[in-house]
Amino acid sequence: VLILDDWGLMKLSAENRRDLLEVLEDRHGRRSTIATSQLPIEEWHGVIGDATLADAILDRLVHNAYKINLRGESMRKQQAKLTATETSE
């Protein structure tokens, strides 16, 4: 399993795009890939950059994918509330 965690935080360089396409092409239909992102899928094309490579990459990532959309506050925020100490005046 390949996990792309926090996908889309920065735009990909030309070299990153080519490398990612090559990795996904090798894995497509044979290996599992998990991508997590705070960015909606509709915005991934812009993060990848090159329209042609973006189409190829997203075809391999999104086609036949199971999509799970989470709602609510992040777990980090919820845990911070539990561990925060209140200051007394």
Residue frames as qw, qx, qy, qz and C-alpha x, y, z in Angstrom:
[[0.000, 0.890, 0.456, 0.000, 0.00, 0.00, 0.00],
 [0.369, 0.205, -0.008, 0.906, 1.28, 3.45, -0.92],
 [0.169, -0.807, -0.514, 0.236, -0.11, 6.27, 1.23],
 [0.268, 0.426, 0.094, 0.859, -0.05, 9.86, -0.01],
 [0.331, -0.652, -0.568, 0.379, -0.76, 11.72, 3.22],
 [0.056, -0.770, -0.130, 0.622, -1.81, 15.40, 3.19],
 [0.499, 0.306, 0.574, 0.573, -1.93, 15.32, -0.59],
 [0.192, 0.769, 0.405, 0.456, -2.08, 18.72, -2.26],
 [0.415, -0.771, -0.186, 0.446, -0.39, 20.92, 0.31],
 [0.118, -0.666, 0.343, 0.652, 1.99, 22.31, -2.35],
 [0.715, 0.615, -0.113, -0.311, 1.99, 22.44, -6.13],
 [0.890, -0.079, 0.355, 0.276, 4.01, 19.73, -7.83],
 [0.046, -0.672, 0.490, 0.554, 7.14, 20.53, -9.81],
 [0.690, 0.459, -0.399, -0.392, 7.57, 19.13, -13.31],
 [0.286, 0.343, -0.886, 0.124, 9.85, 16.42, -11.93],
 [0.343, 0.000, 0.749, -0.567, 7.34, 15.56, -9.17],
 [0.718, 0.336, 0.066, -0.606, 4.53, 15.23, -11.73],
 [0.624, 0.434, -0.615, -0.209, 6.53, 12.87, -13.94],
 [0.097, 0.257, -0.904, 0.327, 7.68, 10.77, -10.97],
 [0.496, 0.092, 0.583, -0.637, 4.16, 10.51, -9.52],
 [0.757, 0.374, -0.158, -0.512, 2.70, 9.48, -12.87],
 [0.483, 0.402, -0.777, -0.028, 5.36, 6.81, -13.28],
 [0.109, -0.130, 0.864, -0.474, 4.74, 5.40, -9.79],
 [0.604, 0.225, 0.403, -0.650, 0.96, 5.41, -10.23],
 [0.686, 0.424, -0.415, -0.421, 1.23, 3.86, -13.69],
 [0.308, 0.309, -0.892, 0.122, 3.32, 1.00, -12.28],
 [0.173, 0.032, 0.813, -0.555, 0.81, 0.41, -9.47],
 [0.550, 0.145, -0.049, -0.821, -2.44, 0.95, -11.39],
 [0.848, 0.056, -0.298, -0.434, -4.71, -2.07, -11.17],
 [0.760, 0.126, -0.604, 0.204, -2.17, -4.09, -9.19],
 [0.419, -0.102, -0.570, 0.699, -1.49, -2.26, -5.93],
 [0.215, -0.835, -0.506, 0.028, -3.47, -0.14, -3.48],
 [0.299, 0.244, -0.109, 0.916, -2.91, 3.59, -3.11],
 [0.251, -0.774, -0.548, 0.193, -4.47, 5.75, -0.41],
 [0.249, 0.378, 0.009, 0.891, -4.54, 9.54, -0.71],
 [0.264, -0.721, -0.546, 0.335, -5.59, 11.77, 2.17],
 [0.256, 0.282, 0.141, 0.914, -6.19, 15.46, 1.65],
 [0.024, 0.563, 0.497, -0.660, -7.90, 18.45, 3.13],
 [0.165, 0.362, -0.345, -0.850, -8.26, 19.75, -0.42],
 [0.752, 0.360, 0.367, -0.412, -11.40, 18.84, -2.37],
 [0.683, 0.095, 0.622, 0.371, -10.77, 16.51, -5.33],
 [0.425, 0.843, 0.312, 0.108, -12.00, 19.26, -7.67],
 [0.042, -0.966, 0.244, 0.069, -8.90, 21.30, -6.76],
 [0.786, -0.309, 0.445, 0.298, -6.31, 18.51, -7.24],
 [0.685, 0.581, 0.274, 0.344, -5.96, 19.30, -10.96],
 [0.104, 0.957, -0.100, 0.252, -4.62, 22.76, -10.13],
 [0.592, -0.697, 0.401, 0.052, -2.16, 21.42, -7.55],
 [0.848, 0.056, 0.415, 0.325, -0.69, 19.01, -10.09],
 [0.129, -0.643, 0.262, 0.708, -0.17, 21.83, -12.57],
 [0.092, 0.259, -0.709, -0.649, 0.27, 20.47, -16.09],
 [0.701, 0.140, 0.105, -0.691, -3.18, 19.74, -17.54],
 [0.749, 0.281, -0.549, -0.244, -2.16, 16.67, -19.54],
 [0.357, 0.194, -0.836, 0.369, -0.22, 15.04, -16.71],
 [0.352, -0.074, 0.516, -0.778, -2.92, 16.04, -14.22],
 [0.794, 0.123, -0.158, -0.573, -5.53, 14.21, -16.31],
 [0.699, 0.232, -0.676, 0.017, -3.35, 11.09, -16.43],
 [0.138, 0.198, -0.760, 0.604, -2.50, 11.18, -12.71],
 [0.485, -0.017, 0.386, -0.784, -6.08, 11.81, -11.59],
 [0.784, 0.139, -0.404, -0.450, -7.37, 9.11, -13.91],
 [0.611, 0.139, -0.752, 0.205, -5.19, 6.62, -12.04],
 [0.047, 0.090, -0.659, 0.745, -5.91, 8.04, -8.57],
 [0.443, 0.095, 0.301, -0.839, -9.63, 8.79, -8.76],
 [0.685, 0.134, -0.492, -0.521, -10.97, 6.26, -11.29],
 [0.780, -0.155, -0.604, -0.054, -12.40, 3.23, -9.46],
 [0.201, 0.247, -0.608, 0.727, -11.56, 4.86, -6.11],
 [0.412, -0.651, -0.633, 0.077, -13.53, 4.63, -2.90],
 [0.108, 0.493, -0.123, 0.854, -14.06, 8.18, -1.66],
 [0.462, -0.587, -0.606, 0.275, -14.70, 8.93, 2.00],
 [0.059, 0.616, -0.014, 0.785, -15.59, 12.51, 2.85],
 [0.442, -0.378, -0.638, 0.504, -15.23, 13.35, 6.53],
 [0.125, -0.771, -0.199, -0.593, -17.05, 16.21, 8.25],
 [0.639, -0.746, -0.182, 0.048, -16.58, 18.04, 11.50],
 [0.156, -0.907, 0.391, -0.030, -13.61, 19.35, 13.39],
 [0.598, 0.454, -0.647, 0.130, -10.23, 17.72, 13.03],
 [0.845, -0.360, -0.375, 0.122, -9.25, 15.13, 15.61],
 [0.520, 0.143, -0.310, 0.783, -6.25, 17.28, 16.55],
 [0.199, -0.445, 0.047, -0.872, -8.56, 20.12, 17.55],
 [0.772, -0.445, -0.270, -0.364, -10.82, 17.79, 19.51],
 [0.826, -0.160, -0.382, 0.383, -7.87, 16.21, 21.34],
 [0.291, 0.318, -0.241, 0.870, -6.40, 19.62, 22.11],
 [0.465, -0.531, -0.066, -0.705, -9.64, 20.59, 23.85],
 [0.880, -0.358, -0.304, -0.067, -9.43, 17.47, 25.99],
 [0.774, -0.093, -0.263, 0.568, -5.84, 18.07, 27.06],
 [0.129, 0.608, -0.060, 0.781, -5.99, 21.86, 27.47],
 [0.384, -0.398, -0.623, 0.553, -5.81, 23.17, 31.01],
 [0.072, -0.870, -0.343, -0.345, -8.03, 26.00, 32.01],
 [0.346, 0.211, -0.359, 0.841, -6.41, 29.01, 33.63],
 [0.311, -0.732, -0.587, 0.154, -8.01, 30.41, 36.73],
 [0.157, 0.685, 0.010, 0.712, -8.31, 34.10, 37.35]]
